[in-house]
Amino acid sequence: MELSAPSSLTLKIASKKGIVLVNPSFTDTATIVLIDDNALDISEKYPDSLVIYGPGEFEASGIMIKGTRSEKDTMYVIDTGEGKVLHAISTSIQKLSDEDDYDVVVVRAVSPVEEASLSSLSSKLVVVYGDSENIPQTVKDNTVNKINLKKKDELNSNVVYLEKK
């Protein structure tokens, strides 16, 4: 499974079972499209994809998605069979619990993120993407353009910035 950020708004998760796009800012091929709360309805751009807005349990091509809503934001657990990803936005990371069950916690920086809050996550790997102005320099010092979960041991830190390619 590979993670990349085709734009500062979009996360792409590619696995053998299919492609998951989170908040796509462009039209691309995807098995599943996840849209954050309060985003525009773009389902007409993805007629052959499962488009998910909000909480619930979903499955497409063997990829399992579970969306849960904390106070105002939906967090998604994405299980491709090759790894388990928790996707949250920066305003929700204080509410994360039991993140040990995930191979990677992905945080979209929609507001300034403190390194201490990222480092406190006990996940094996924390990936941050989004507006670079919201990401601490110490995290940006560990910038990558793509992450292969099979090769995550090659990363210099367990908290990395996923920069758009």
Order of alpha helices (4+ residues) and beta strands (2+ residues): beta-beta-beta-beta-beta-beta-beta-beta-beta-beta-alpha-beta-alpha-beta-beta-beta
